[in-house]
Amino acid sequence: MTGTSEINDSDILLKKLPGTSGLDRIRILADLSEVYKESDPGKSIEFGREGLELLTENEDLGLESRILRTVCWCAQWLGQFNASLEYGLSLLDIADKSGNNKYISAAFHGIGIAYWRLARLDKALEYFMKAMKIYEESGNKKGIASMLNNIGMICNDMGDKRKALNYYLESIKVNEQLGQSTSLANSLNNAAIIYRSLEEYEKALGFYQKALKIHQKLGTRWGISHILMNIGTVYKYLEDFEKSLEYFFRSLEIEEETGDKQGIIETLFNIALIFSVTDRHSEALEYAHKGLDYANDMGSLDIRRNCCIAMSTILEQKGDFREALENYKEFSQLNDEIFTEESSKKYNELQVSY
């Protein structure tokens, strides 16, 4: 087995990799996949995939579960939501065979996030609550905090902002007992989003700054980029457009370096909307079309829907009302697909059950 200290040192692991084979090589690949999980998700998946290929000839359910859990997470950050769902379902299948609750709950968590990203909110909530049940039975506070945060995200998407805020604040409370972590930063960020939507901008900025400090301390670049983008959004609402663009471009630089496609799309459209409202329409459309190019490759109804409403706004401000209407029609159609009567009913049933 690779030692804990070596797991944190990519140079040692990379030097050991050449010349190894079989399970020894797979262990090093699994360790490398974990090492690069937050700093370079694409590289993490490359190591993970090689390990999974080798496992077809060297069966080890523990190693396969480790790798699948890691690549499931990385695929989400790279916007590969269908791939993430497949990894999560594969992890669940293996975890069920071994009866390992640690990996079963990780699979439920990963599958739930993938369904959330794919705008299958009822399915996402179903899997989050399955994970929550395991975490509560085992007294896993870290897992409970994550699920409180995730259930809050579903409530927010369903328009129940106050309930979402309650979940986020409860998640923050549990996370603060555990110490600074990416989970705490995520809950702070999500609570700030609610305060921003309620136009409580000072509160929002305060929560964002706390989250940013944690990500900077932990060195999570994807987290830093997301918080920078969200701070930029607050300044956009405050109509401090110069400051807003400063934060958006700082965010975009990191997102492009880390390959965070969803972040790139959101930031590109934020920049486009700023250019649009300041009458720089050609630049607005340039950035918006870049965002659409990324969105068309991702297969997420939710992302496509957000792009359509943003593009409609930009075209309306430009005075191109026909194209604005066409984009709004597409937005409305996608919105109906996401928020079906059936999914709303399922959401309410699961909330009552919980």
N, C-alpha and C positions, 0 to 999 in steps of 0.2 A: 504493500500500500504506500501511496505517496504521503509524506508527512505534512502536517498542517502548515508548518512554516514554509514548506516548498509550494503549497497550493497558492500562497500569496506572492510568489516570486515567479513571474512568467519567464524570466531569462533562464532560470534553472530548469524549468519544465521544458522549454524549447530546446535546450542543450541535450536533455535526456531523450527527447522524442526520436531522433534519427537512430536507426539500428534496433529499435524495440519492435516487438510484434505481439500478437495475441492479446490476452487480457492486460498485460503490462502496458501495452501501447494504448489500449482503450481507457485505462485508468488515467493515464497522463492526458489524453484527449478530453476526458470528462473534467479533469481539473482545469485544463486550459480554457475549456468552454465556460466554466464558472468564473475564472479570473477575468475574462474579457466581457462578461455579461453586461456590465454597466458602462465600461469605457469604450467598447467596440462591439455592439451586438451582432454586426455582420460577421466579424471574425469568429465570434463565439459560436454562431450557427455553423460556420465552416468546420470548426473542430468537432462540434457535436455531430454533424452529419457523417463525418468520417468514422467517428466512434460507432454510430448506429449501423453503418454499413458493415463494419468489422464484427458487430454483435450478431449478424446473421449466421456467422460461422463459429462464434464463441459466446454461447448463451450465458448471460448473467443478468437476472431480472433487476437486481439492485443497481447495477451500473446503467442499465437501459433506462430505469426510472429516473435516476439522477440527470442523465443527459436530456431526456424528454422534458423534464420539468424546466430545465434551463433554456432549451431552444423554444419551448412554448412561450416563455416570457419574452425572449429576444425577438421572436417573430412579431409579437404585438407591437413592440417599440419601432419596428421597421415598417409597420403598416401592412404586414402580411397576415391578415386576420383569418383567412381561410386556412392557411398553413398552420397558424397557431391553434385553431380549432382541431385540426387533424392531430397535431402533436398532443393536445390535451386529451382527446378521445383515446389515443393510443396509450397514453400514460394511465388513464383510468382502467383500461382493459388489463394492463399488466398489474396495476396495483390491486385490482379486484382478485386476480389470481393469487397474489402473494398475501393478501389480507393486510397490507401495510396501510394503516390509517393516515400516516403522515403523507404518503403519496396520493392516497385517495382524496384527501382534502385539498392537496395541491392541484390535483386534476380538476376537481370541482371548481376551484378558484380560477384556474386558467381557462377552462371551458366557459365559465360565466363571463370573464372579461372578453373573450373572443365573441361570444354572442352579443355582449353589450356593444362592442365595436361594430358589429354587423347589424346593429339596430334591432336585434331580436330581444326586446326588453323583458318580455315575459319569461323567455328561456333563461336569460341572464339571471333574473331574480330567483328563479327556481334553483339554479346551481349554486348561487351565493348562499341561499338558505340551507342547502344540503351541506355546504362547507361549514356554515355557522354551527349547525347541529353537532358536527364532529368536534369543532373547536370548543364549544361550550361543554360537551361531555368530558373532554380531556383537560379542561381548564387552561387552554392555550390562549393567553391574553393577547399575544401578538396577532394570532389569527383572528380573534374576535374583533380587535381594533380594525384590521383590514376589511373584514366583512361589514362592520358598521359603516365604514367609509364607502364601500361598494354599493351597499343597499341605499345609502344616501344619494349616490350617483343616479340610481334608477329612479328614486323619488323626484330628483331634480329634473330628469329627462321627461318624466310624466307630468311636470308642471307643479309638483307639490313642494315648493321651495322651503316652506317653514319646516315641514317634516324632514326634508333633506338636511337642513341646517342642524336640526336636533341630532340626527345621526352623526353628522360631521363633528359636532361639539362633543358628543359622547366618545367618538373615536379618538379625538384629541386628548380627552381626559385619561383614557386607558393608555394611550401611547406615551403621555408625559410620565406616567408611573414607570414605564419601561426605559425611558431615556431617549435621547435624540436618535432619530432614524428616518429613513426615506418614507416610511409609513406615516410618521408624524408630520413630515413636510407635506405629504400628499393631502392629508386631512386639513392642514392649515390652508393649503392652496384652495381646496374645494370649498371650505367655509368662506374664504375670501371671495370666491366666485359668486356665492349667494349674496354676500354683503354688497358686492358690486352691482348685482342685478336689482337689489333693493335700494340702490343709489346711496348707500352708506360708504362713500368712497374712502374716507379716512380710516375706517375700520378695515376695509378691504386692503388698503396699502399696508397697514400694520401687520396683518396676517401674512401678506405676501412677503414682507421683509423678513419676518421670522422664518418662513419656509426657505427663502433664498439663503439665509445664513446657514441653515442646516445643510442644504445641498452643497454649498461652497465648502463647508467643513468636511463633508463626506466625499467631495470630489465627484458627485454624480452630475455629469455634464448635461444629460438629457433633462434632469430636474432643473438645473440652472437655466437652460434655454426656455423651458416652459414658463418658469416664474417671470423671467425677463419679458416674455411675450405678454403675460397677463398684466404685468405692471404697465406695459405700453398701452394695453387696452384701457386701463383706468385713466391714463392721461389723455387717451383719445376721447373718452366721455367727458373729461374736464376741459376738452378743446385746447389742450396744450399740445398741438400737433407736432411741433419740433421735438419736444421731449419724447413724445410717443414714438416717432420714427426712430429716434436714437435707440430706444429699447428694442423695437422690432428688428432693426438691422443687426444689433448685437445677438439677438435670439436666432435670427436666420443663419448667421455665420456658424454658430454651434450646431444647429440642426443639419446644415449641409455637410458639416464635418462628420457627424455621427450617423447620417443616413436616416434621420427621423422624418419619414415622408409625411406623416400626419401633421407633425409640427410645422414642416415646411409649407404645406398647403394652407394651414390656418394663418401663418405669419405672412405669406404672400398676399392673401386676401385682406388681411388687416392693413398691410402697406397700400394695397390697391384702393381700399376704402378711404384712407387718408388722402391719397393723391386725388381721388374723385371729389371729395368734399372741399378740397382746396383748388378745384378747377384745373388740375393737371390730368386731363382725361386720357390722353394718349399713354402716359406712364401708368395710369390706373389700369387700363385695359391690358397693357403689356404684362404687368405683374399678375393680373387676374387670369390671363390665358396660361401663364406658367403654372399657376395653381391648378387650373382645370386639367392640364396635361398630366400632372401627378395624380389627381383625383380619379381620372378615367382608368388608371392602371390598378386601382386598389379594390374595386368591387364592393365598396361600402355604401349602402343606401344613405346612411346618415351623413357621411362626408359629402357625397354628391348633392344631397338636399341642401346642406349649408352653402355649398359653392353656388348653387342655383339662385338662392335668395340674395347672396352677396353680389353676384353678377347682375341680377335684376336691378338692384339698388344702384350699382355703378352705371348701368346703361340708362336708367331713368334720369340720373343726375346729368348724364351727357346729353339727354334729350332724345335718345333713340328708344322711343316708347314701344314700338312694335317688338323689337328684340327683348326689351325689358319684360313685356307681357309674356312672351314665349318662355323665358326663363322662369317667370313666376308660375306659369302653368305647370312646368316640370317640377318645380319645388312643391306645389300643391299636390301633385300626383304622388310624388315620393313620400310626402308627409302622410298621405292617406294610407300608403303601403306600410309605413312604420307603425302608425298609431291606429291600428284596426280596432274595431269594436271587440273582437275576440281577445286581442292582447291586453286591452284595457280591463276587460272582465277578469282575465287571468291575474293581472297585476293586483287588482283589488282583492281577489280571493287569497292570494299568497300573503298580502299584507295582513289580512284578517287572521290567517293561520299563524303568522309569526307573532 
